[in-house]
């Protein structure tokens, strides 16, 4: 059983696909998003750029569900363009949501994840899956904010895995492009072309559930999940 799994960005895209996959495996998805998720999913609305809102949402959902057994940080935004062309506030918001929001949610969730470990008799059982990107390991032009944030998530997660070894399981997920609304509203030059091959979010969510479902003492440290013709990998 997966238990109670907190998912940021749970109202759409990979987050929603993960919530559905968790429920199918007998777990209880708990969603944090600026929007309400469809279906019967426990949720809290929060702007992850605001640390206070993020912490409040984690506490609200964890206390309501009686604890947490896992966290998946699937929320993410972007601001495409050259550095000098992106308003500073928009650039910084990408960092705030994607990187600082990830840290805020996990920090607030750690006491509950450690309680999950205690309920299991001391073995590491609470799990964290952070969502980076192939642009967290490969830099491209016109993506300084997104690359900075996702490179940060990669470094943060690797350090967190070392810090929590034996206490809480930590998995870094590096997905390629997916068929979601992430690209909506962009200029045409920043959207996948008509021939682009992207993964379905449901397939990536299956990898997340695989990581969450590992037995005590076994951890999936890093996963790269992308289309076989992904242009940003390797």
C-alpha positions in Angstrom: 0.0 0.0 0.0 1.3 3.5 -0.9 -0.5 5.3 1.9 -1.0 9.0 1.9 0.8 10.7 -0.9 1.1 14.5 -1.1 1.4 15.8 -4.7 2.1 19.3 -5.7 0.7 20.5 -9.0 -2.0 17.8 -8.5 -4.7 19.5 -10.5 -3.2 19.0 -13.9 -0.4 17.4 -16.0 1.9 15.0 -14.4 0.6 15.9 -10.9 -3.0 14.9 -11.8 -1.8 11.7 -13.6 0.2 10.8 -10.5 -2.8 11.3 -8.3 -4.9 9.0 -10.5 -2.1 6.4 -10.5 -1.7 6.6 -6.7 -5.4 6.0 -6.2 -5.4 3.1 -8.6 -2.7 1.5 -6.5 -4.7 1.8 -3.3 -3.0 5.0 -2.1 -4.7 8.3 -1.1 -3.6 11.3 -3.2 -3.5 14.7 -1.5 -3.2 17.6 -3.9 -1.6 21.0 -3.5 -2.3 23.4 -6.4 -3.4 26.9 -7.1 -6.4 25.3 -8.8 -8.8 22.7 -7.6 -8.3 19.2 -9.0 -11.1 17.4 -10.7 -12.6 14.3 -9.1 -12.8 13.3 -5.4 -9.3 14.2 -4.3 -8.4 15.9 -1.0 -6.8 19.2 -1.8 -5.5 22.5 -0.5 -5.0 25.6 -2.7 -1.7 27.3 -2.3 0.8 29.4 -4.2 4.1 27.5 -3.8 6.0 30.8 -4.3 4.7 31.7 -0.9 6.4 29.6 1.8 3.7 30.3 4.4 1.0 29.1 2.0 3.0 26.0 1.1 3.7 25.1 4.7 0.0 25.7 5.7 -1.2 23.4 2.9 1.1 20.6 3.9 0.0 20.8 7.5 -3.7 21.0 6.6 -3.6 17.9 4.3 -1.3 15.9 6.5 -3.3 16.5 9.7 -6.5 15.8 7.8 -5.3 12.5 6.4 -3.6 11.3 9.6 0.0 11.6 8.3 2.0 11.4 5.1 3.8 8.4 3.5 5.2 10.2 0.5 5.6 13.5 -1.3 5.8 14.1 -5.1 6.8 17.6 -6.2 5.3 17.9 -9.6 4.3 21.6 -9.7 6.2 23.6 -12.2 6.1 26.8 -14.3 8.2 28.4 -16.9 9.0 31.8 -18.4 10.6 31.5 -21.9 12.8 34.1 -23.4 16.2 35.7 -23.3 17.3 36.9 -19.8 17.1 40.6 -20.6 13.6 40.2 -22.1 11.9 38.4 -19.2 10.5 40.7 -16.4 12.6 40.1 -13.3 9.5 39.2 -11.3 8.5 36.5 -13.8 12.0 35.1 -13.9 12.2 35.0 -10.1 8.8 33.4 -9.8 10.0 30.4 -11.8 12.7 29.9 -9.2 10.3 30.5 -6.3 7.8 27.9 -7.5 10.0 25.2 -9.0 12.9 25.2 -6.6 12.0 27.1 -3.4 8.5 25.7 -3.4 9.9 22.2 -3.7 12.1 22.8 -0.7 9.3 24.4 1.3 6.9 21.5 0.8 9.5 18.8 1.6 10.7 20.7 4.7 7.2 21.0 6.0 6.5 17.3 5.2 9.6 15.8 6.8 8.1 15.4 10.4 5.2 13.5 8.9 7.4 11.3 6.7 9.6 10.5 9.8 6.4 9.5 11.6 5.6 7.1 8.8 9.0 5.6 9.3 8.3 5.2 13.1 5.0 3.5 12.3 6.8 1.0 10.2 9.2 0.0 13.0 12.2 2.2 12.2 12.9 1.2 8.6 12.9 3.9 6.0 9.5 4.0 4.5 8.4 7.6 3.9 9.4 8.6 0.4 10.1 11.8 -1.6 10.0 12.0 -5.4 11.2 15.4 -6.8 10.5 16.3 -10.4 13.3 18.0 -12.2 13.6 17.9 -16.0 16.0 17.0 -18.8 16.7 20.7 -18.8 18.0 20.2 -15.3 21.0 18.4 -16.7 21.3 20.1 -20.1 21.1 23.9 -20.7 19.5 25.6 -23.6 19.1 29.2 -24.7 16.0 31.2 -23.7 15.5 29.0 -20.6 17.7 30.6 -18.0 15.0 30.6 -15.3 13.8 27.1 -15.9 17.3 25.6 -16.2 18.4 27.4 -13.1 15.4 26.1 -11.2 15.7 22.5 -12.4 19.4 22.3 -12.1 18.8 23.5 -8.5 16.2 20.7 -8.0 18.8 18.2 -9.2 21.4 19.4 -6.8 18.9 19.8 -3.9 17.6 16.3 -4.4 21.0 14.6 -4.5 22.1 16.4 -1.4 18.8 15.6 0.3 19.2 11.9 -0.5 22.6 12.0 1.3 21.2 13.9 4.2 18.2 11.6 4.7 19.9 8.2 3.9 18.3 5.5 6.0 15.5 7.8 7.2 13.4 8.9 4.2 13.7 7.5 0.7 14.5 10.2 -1.9 14.1 9.8 -5.7 15.1 12.3 -8.4 12.8 12.1 -11.4 14.1 13.6 -14.7 11.3 13.6 -17.2 11.4 14.8 -20.8 8.6 16.6 -22.5 5.1 15.4 -22.0 1.6 15.9 -23.5 0.3 18.4 -20.9 -0.9 22.0 -20.8 2.6 23.1 -19.8 3.2 24.5 -23.2 -0.1 26.3 -23.5 0.1 30.1 -23.9 3.7 30.2 -25.2 4.9 31.8 -28.3 4.9 29.3 -31.2 8.7 29.1 -31.2 8.7 27.9 -27.6 6.1 25.1 -28.2 6.8 21.6 -29.4 6.5 21.3 -33.2 3.8 19.2 -34.8 6.2 16.3 -35.2 7.5 16.4 -31.7 7.2 13.1 -29.8 6.3 13.6 -26.2 5.5 11.1 -23.4 2.1 10.7 -22.0 2.0 11.9 -18.4 0.4 8.7 -17.4 3.5 6.7 -18.4 5.7 9.0 -16.3 3.3 8.7 -13.4 3.7 5.0 -13.5 7.5 5.5 -12.9 6.6 7.7 -9.9 4.4 5.1 -8.4 7.2 2.5 -9.1 9.6 4.6 -7.0 7.0 5.2 -4.2 6.2 1.5 -4.0 9.7 0.1 -3.4 10.1 -2.0 -0.3 11.8 -0.9 2.9 15.6 -0.6 2.4 15.3 -0.4 -1.4 15.4 3.0 -3.1 15.3 4.2 -6.7 17.7 7.1 -6.5 17.3 8.6 -10.0 15.0 8.0 -12.9 15.2 9.5 -16.4 11.9 9.0 -18.3 11.6 10.5 -21.8 10.5 9.8 -25.3 12.9 7.6 -27.3 13.5 10.6 -29.6 13.7 13.2 -26.8 15.8 16.1 -28.2 17.0 17.3 -24.8 18.4 14.0 -23.8 21.2 13.1 -23.6 
